[in-house]
Amino acid sequence: MNEVLVLGATGTTGSRVAAFLHERGVPVRPASRTPAGSVRAGGRGSGGPVRAASSAPDPYVRFDWAERRTYAPALHGISAVYLVAPTGVTDPVPFVEPFLEEAVRQGVRRVVQLSSSAVPEGGPGLGAVHRLVRTTMPEWAVLRPSWFMQNFTGPSLELRERDGEILSATGDGRVAFIDAGDIAAVAGHALIDERSHDTAHILTGPEALSYDDVAALLAERHGRPVRHRAVSVDELAAHFAARGLPAEYAAVLAALDDDLRGGSEERVTGTVERITGRPPRAFLETLADEYPSAYTRLRVKK
């Protein structure tokens, strides 16, 4: 097959998708606003942690959603695209629609979009992109993963941290958090399988956990107390805004916690195992294998 374009190739899932494809000898064109570095091979596609590539890296191509002139060069000669919509905007359609039009014009056959389990097709934001991908592309798949385990293992943790505690508006709601490597493995199969998936995949981890459960697991992993503090949606939105998110986007993000409070993400699916042939990774596996010291970022109260 021709090259696969991976958008957001320095990001949480994009880097892992690029590594999955690279390991299998698939030509990859990783894209980034700042095209420097290399694809991280030896990665999570088959279950191990992502490490630096030992072979020559695939060259990055510059791609910026805000600069439409970067679309056509990135798509030239591409047969499939891993699509990560622009973040931090409430309506990504004005960016994605012309990109997909250019993709079709250049003969791209397949697009695999990263969406969210919280947003159905036709819903706001990513849901509208979902509909665009399904109705525009000859071959497609939409990944609708639950919340990432990596939200608790890297810089994303700082977004919810205040005075050494993890904030959420989820109450006792439970989430089947998923490892980003499992998302990438499903994405990789959807990009290169001979038969197009032509469906939306709900992706979850192996068990549904509350934020109190997560705090207990973090404490177990790091050997010191970790606390979860329940707050209101408005308080959480204000906290996100204070951490630098645009106010409108912060409000949308915080409102998702209220959905979790109502049990919207308590489901557990078998999709990861059905597509990849292996079960999804457990929360403690991700903490132990991928980010052994990540929790030092959180200023835990004694």
MARFIMI-991607 format. One record per residue (C-alpha): residue in three letters; x, y, z. Coordinates in nm, 4 decimals. Example, Ala and Ser with C-alpha at 12.3 -4.5 7.8 and 13.67 -1.06 7.14 Angstrom:
BEGIN
  residu         x         y         z
     ALA    1.2300   -0.4500    0.7800
     SER    1.3670   -0.1060    0.7140
# end
This chain:
BEGIN
  residu         x         y         z
     MET    0.0000    0.0000    0.0000
     ASN    0.1004    0.3641   -0.0322
     GLU    0.2004    0.5759    0.2647
     VAL   -0.0276    0.6274    0.5624
     LEU   -0.0520    0.9855    0.6854
     VAL   -0.0616    1.0065    1.0655
     LEU   -0.1851    1.3399    1.1965
     GLY   -0.0770    1.4406    1.5450
     ALA    0.2202    1.2068    1.5142
     THR    0.3902    1.3516    1.8218
     GLY    0.0753    1.3089    2.0308
     THR   -0.0512    1.0435    2.2686
     THR   -0.2199    0.8191    2.0111
     GLY   -0.0546    0.9452    1.6918
     SER    0.2954    0.8518    1.8056
     ARG    0.1745    0.5033    1.8929
     VAL   -0.0118    0.4594    1.5636
     ALA    0.3026    0.5618    1.3741
     ALA    0.5065    0.3128    1.5786
     PHE    0.2532    0.0324    1.5175
     LEU    0.2725    0.0878    1.1417
     HIS    0.6500    0.1354    1.1390
     GLU    0.7027   -0.1963    1.3180
     ARG    0.4988   -0.3735    1.0498
     GLY    0.6877   -0.2241    0.7582
     VAL    0.4050    0.0066    0.6529
     PRO    0.5299    0.3340    0.4987
     VAL    0.4362    0.6116    0.7409
     ARG    0.4217    0.9854    0.6849
     PRO    0.4066    1.1351    1.0346
     ALA    0.2688    1.4889    1.0440
     SER    0.3165    1.7618    1.2991
     ARG    0.2998    2.1399    1.3296
     THR    0.6650    2.1246    1.4352
     PRO    0.8147    1.8429    1.2250
     ALA    1.1225    1.7489    1.4231
     GLY    1.2324    1.4248    1.5938
     SER    1.1439    1.0733    1.4874
     VAL    0.8695    0.8150    1.4956
     ARG    0.8859    0.6197    1.8184
     ALA    0.9180    0.2603    1.7042
     GLY    0.9381   -0.0488    1.9242
     GLY    0.6080    0.0751    2.0561
     ARG    0.2812   -0.0153    2.2147
     GLY    0.1324   -0.1731    1.9028
     SER    0.1884   -0.5231    2.0394
     GLY    0.1820   -0.4428    2.4079
     GLY    0.5216   -0.3019    2.5088
     PRO    0.6113    0.0553    2.6008
     VAL    0.7020    0.3015    2.3280
     ARG    1.0758    0.3601    2.3053
     ALA    1.2980    0.5629    2.0744
     ALA    1.3361    0.4238    1.7259
     SER    1.6550    0.2289    1.6623
     SER    1.6193    0.2371    1.2841
     ALA    1.6136    0.5424    1.0593
     PRO    1.3023    0.7472    1.1379
     ASP    1.0418    0.8336    0.8795
     PRO    1.0632    1.2043    0.7935
     TYR    0.7954    1.4299    0.9362
     VAL    0.5827    1.6476    0.7137
     ARG    0.4606    1.9833    0.8384
     PHE    0.0838    1.9962    0.8930
     ASP   -0.1153    2.2667    1.0668
     TRP   -0.4948    2.2686    1.0815
     ALA   -0.4837    2.6494    1.0896
     GLU   -0.2889    2.6659    0.7613
     ARG   -0.4902    2.5150    0.4781
     ARG   -0.1914    2.5348    0.2421
     THR   -0.0319    2.2480    0.4393
     TYR   -0.3166    2.0066    0.3577
     ALA   -0.2362    1.9179   -0.0048
     PRO    0.1384    1.8495    0.0380
     ALA    0.0704    1.6284    0.3399
     LEU   -0.1872    1.4246    0.1435
     HIS    0.0126    1.3776   -0.1773
     GLY    0.0541    1.0062   -0.2546
     ILE   -0.1319    0.8964    0.0601
     SER   -0.3744    0.6032    0.0643
     ALA   -0.4998    0.6214    0.4259
     VAL   -0.5106    0.8812    0.7032
     TYR   -0.5194    0.8633    1.0811
     LEU   -0.7210    1.1740    1.1601
     VAL   -0.6938    1.3602    1.4897
     ALA   -0.9154    1.6686    1.4680
     PRO   -0.7859    2.0049    1.5924
     THR   -0.8019    2.0315    1.9706
     GLY   -0.9127    2.3245    2.1803
     VAL   -1.1902    2.4265    1.9362
     THR   -1.5594    2.3612    1.9856
     ASP   -1.6326    2.3260    1.6126
     PRO   -1.3607    2.1439    1.4150
     VAL   -1.5766    2.1010    1.1027
     PRO   -1.4513    2.4169    0.9227
     PHE   -1.1016    2.2684    0.9425
     VAL   -1.1772    1.9019    0.8738
     GLU   -1.4270    1.9429    0.5899
     PRO   -1.1831    2.1050    0.3430
     PHE   -0.9157    1.8553    0.4492
     LEU   -1.1420    1.5609    0.3609
     GLU   -1.2397    1.7264    0.0334
     GLU   -0.8710    1.7553   -0.0556
     ALA   -0.8152    1.3946    0.0512
     VAL   -1.0891    1.2718   -0.1837
     ARG   -0.9563    1.4923   -0.4638
     GLN   -0.6133    1.3305   -0.4257
     GLY   -0.7529    0.9757   -0.4248
     VAL   -0.7206    0.8906   -0.0547
     ARG   -0.9406    0.5876    0.0099
     ARG   -0.9471    0.5379    0.3840
     VAL   -0.9698    0.7603    0.6931
     VAL   -0.9632    0.6414    1.0528
     GLN   -1.0789    0.9142    1.2908
     LEU   -1.0098    0.9447    1.6618
     SER   -1.3328    1.0518    1.8310
     SER   -1.4741    0.9861    2.1778
     SER   -1.7165    0.7425    2.3342
     ALA   -1.8900    1.0428    2.4896
     VAL   -1.9848    1.1929    2.1524
     PRO   -2.2233    1.0073    1.9167
     GLU   -2.2300    1.0578    1.5422
     GLY   -2.3899    1.3916    1.4601
     GLY   -2.3236    1.5297    1.8060
     PRO   -2.1306    1.8512    1.8563
     GLY   -1.7606    1.8757    1.7754
     LEU   -1.6152    1.5313    1.7118
     GLY   -1.9607    1.3894    1.6447
     ALA   -1.9963    1.6195    1.3436
     VAL   -1.6527    1.5083    1.2216
     HIS   -1.7660    1.1466    1.2634
     ARG   -2.0552    1.2113    1.0251
     LEU   -1.8267    1.3889    0.7779
     VAL   -1.5836    1.0976    0.7712
     ARG   -1.8586    0.8393    0.7237
     THR   -2.0353    1.0307    0.4447
     THR   -1.7262    1.1622    0.2629
     MET   -1.4761    0.8768    0.2514
     PRO   -1.5031    0.5548    0.0444
     GLU   -1.3547    0.3576    0.3386
     TRP   -1.3628    0.4639    0.7003
     ALA   -1.3594    0.3825    1.0689
     VAL   -1.4279    0.5985    1.3713
     LEU   -1.2657    0.5143    1.7035
     ARG   -1.4725    0.6087    2.0058
     PRO   -1.2487    0.5323    2.3035
     SER   -1.3316    0.5890    2.6657
     TRP   -1.1116    0.8169    2.8787
     PHE   -0.7364    0.7603    2.8466
     MET   -0.5336    0.5967    3.1229
     GLN   -0.2584    0.8346    3.0160
     ASN   -0.4620    1.1190    3.1672
     PHE   -0.3088    1.0013    3.4953
     THR    0.0440    0.9282    3.3783
     GLY    0.1787    1.2441    3.2161
     PRO    0.1280    1.6198    3.1850
     SER   -0.2490    1.5699    3.1501
     LEU   -0.2535    1.4878    3.5212
     GLU   -0.1595    1.8464    3.6002
     LEU   -0.4826    1.9697    3.4407
     ARG   -0.6867    1.8061    3.7187
     GLU   -0.4433    1.8649    4.0055
     ARG   -0.5036    2.1261    4.2762
     ASP   -0.3232    2.1415    4.6073
     GLY   -0.2059    1.7838    4.5688
     GLU   -0.5493    1.6369    4.4932
     ILE   -0.7194    1.5097    4.1762
     LEU   -1.0350    1.7042    4.0925
     SER   -1.3394    1.5684    3.9133
     ALA   -1.7120    1.6322    3.8878
     THR   -1.7831    1.2625    3.8323
     GLY   -1.9043    1.1777    4.1824
     ASP   -1.9239    0.7985    4.2102
     GLY   -1.9474    0.7531    3.8316
     ARG   -1.7233    0.4864    3.6842
     VAL   -1.5173    0.4863    3.3648
     ALA   -1.3582    0.1960    3.1765
     PHE   -1.0324    0.3866    3.1189
     ILE   -0.8302    0.2635    2.8196
     ASP   -0.4588    0.2550    2.7444
     ALA   -0.3621    0.4731    2.4457
     GLY   -0.1570    0.1847    2.3065
     ASP   -0.4732   -0.0240    2.2777
     ILE   -0.6418    0.2578    2.0868
     ALA   -0.3403    0.2767    1.8558
     ALA   -0.3455   -0.0984    1.7920
     VAL   -0.7113   -0.0838    1.6853
     ALA   -0.6347    0.2218    1.4710
     GLY   -0.3449    0.0416    1.3070
     HIS   -0.5621   -0.2555    1.2136
     ALA   -0.8350   -0.0234    1.0841
     LEU   -0.5778    0.1522    0.8644
     ILE   -0.4116   -0.1549    0.7123
     ASP   -0.6620   -0.4432    0.7270
     GLU   -0.7459   -0.5574    0.3751
     ARG   -1.1159   -0.5136    0.4403
     SER   -1.2251   -0.1694    0.5537
     HIS   -1.3974   -0.1697    0.8931
     ASP   -1.6617    0.0868    0.7867
     THR   -1.7970    0.1214    1.1389
     ALA   -1.7557    0.3028    1.4679
     HIS   -1.5687    0.1156    1.7412
     ILE   -1.6477    0.1725    2.1091
     LEU   -1.3162    0.1080    2.2855
     THR   -1.2729    0.0533    2.6594
     GLY   -1.0301   -0.0911    2.9077
     PRO   -1.0988   -0.4126    3.0999
     GLU   -1.2833   -0.2649    3.3999
     ALA   -1.4851    0.0395    3.5022
     LEU   -1.3253    0.2496    3.7777
     SER   -1.4404    0.5504    3.9783
     TYR   -1.2010    0.8373    4.0439
     ASP   -1.1779    0.7127    4.4021
     ASP   -1.0680    0.3748    4.2615
     VAL   -0.8094    0.5484    4.0442
     ALA   -0.6739    0.7411    4.3419
     ALA   -0.6369    0.4140    4.5331
     LEU   -0.4517    0.2518    4.2421
     LEU   -0.2206    0.5503    4.2094
     ALA   -0.1490    0.5331    4.5812
     GLU   -0.0762    0.1601    4.5514
     ARG    0.1593    0.2166    4.2602
     HIS    0.3495    0.5065    4.4145
     GLY    0.3414    0.4107    4.7798
     ARG    0.1960    0.7334    4.9155
     PRO   -0.1508    0.8793    4.9744
     VAL   -0.3445    1.0069    4.6749
     ARG   -0.6816    1.1763    4.7136
     HIS   -0.9710    1.2463    4.4806
     ARG   -1.1782    1.5582    4.5515
     ALA   -1.5303    1.5818    4.4098
     VAL   -1.6221    1.9316    4.2863
     SER   -1.9070    2.0878    4.0906
     VAL   -1.9036    2.1177    3.7129
     ASP   -1.8743    2.4974    3.7385
     GLU   -1.5822    2.4711    3.9797
     LEU   -1.4075    2.2236    3.7536
     ALA   -1.4616    2.4448    3.4475
     ALA   -1.3147    2.7413    3.6331
     HIS   -1.0187    2.5276    3.7348
     PHE   -0.9574    2.4167    3.3745
     ALA   -0.9769    2.7780    3.2568
     ALA   -0.7289    2.8819    3.5250
     ARG   -0.4941    2.6148    3.3901
     GLY   -0.4991    2.7796    3.0483
     LEU   -0.7864    2.6208    2.8562
     PRO   -1.0170    2.8553    2.6600
     ALA   -1.3228    2.9236    2.8758
     GLU   -1.5738    2.7768    2.6277
     TYR   -1.3679    2.4610    2.5803
     ALA   -1.3122    2.4301    2.9565
     ALA   -1.6888    2.4371    3.0107
     VAL   -1.7467    2.1638    2.7494
     LEU   -1.4751    1.9462    2.9015
     ALA   -1.6066    1.9875    3.2549
     ALA   -1.9617    1.9065    3.1432
     LEU   -1.8411    1.5644    3.0282
     ASP   -1.7668    1.4827    3.3920
     ASP   -2.1332    1.5345    3.4711
     ASP   -2.2199    1.2713    3.2100
     LEU   -1.9806    1.0333    3.3829
     ARG   -2.1575    1.0992    3.7126
     GLY   -2.4719    0.9643    3.5476
     GLY   -2.3022    0.6392    3.4418
     SER   -2.2471    0.7126    3.0723
     GLU   -1.9069    0.5368    3.0642
     GLU   -1.9573    0.2352    3.2907
     ARG   -1.9779   -0.0040    2.9955
     VAL   -1.6971   -0.2471    2.9123
     THR   -1.6637   -0.3717    2.5533
     GLY   -1.4642   -0.6535    2.3993
     THR   -1.3684   -0.4567    2.0872
     VAL   -0.9946   -0.4277    2.1583
     GLU   -0.9540   -0.8042    2.1966
     ARG   -1.1780   -0.8823    1.9001
     ILE   -0.9719   -0.6649    1.6646
     THR   -0.6197   -0.7079    1.8044
     GLY   -0.6402   -1.0647    1.9338
     ARG   -0.5306   -0.9692    2.2866
     PRO   -0.7119   -0.8238    2.5892
     PRO   -0.6826   -0.4546    2.6736
     ARG   -0.4261   -0.3586    2.9337
     ALA   -0.5175   -0.3012    3.2965
     PHE   -0.4701    0.0343    3.4679
     LEU   -0.1794   -0.0754    3.6875
     GLU   -0.0001   -0.2283    3.3883
     THR    0.0047    0.1086    3.2188
     LEU    0.1267    0.2847    3.5303
     ALA    0.4037    0.0325    3.5911
     ASP    0.5278   -0.0216    3.2358
     GLU    0.4943    0.3118    3.0664
     TYR    0.5423    0.5884    3.3186
     PRO    0.7143    0.4487    3.6283
     SER    0.7699    0.7896    3.7880
     ALA    0.4989    1.0026    3.6305
     TYR    0.3149    1.0676    3.9524
     THR    0.6004    1.2779    4.0864
     ARG    0.4270    1.5602    3.8978
     LEU    0.1468    1.5595    4.1534
     ARG    0.2226    1.7401    4.4776
     VAL    0.0559    1.4824    4.7001
     LYS   -0.0412    1.5910    5.0494
     LYS    0.1133    1.3885    5.3298
# end
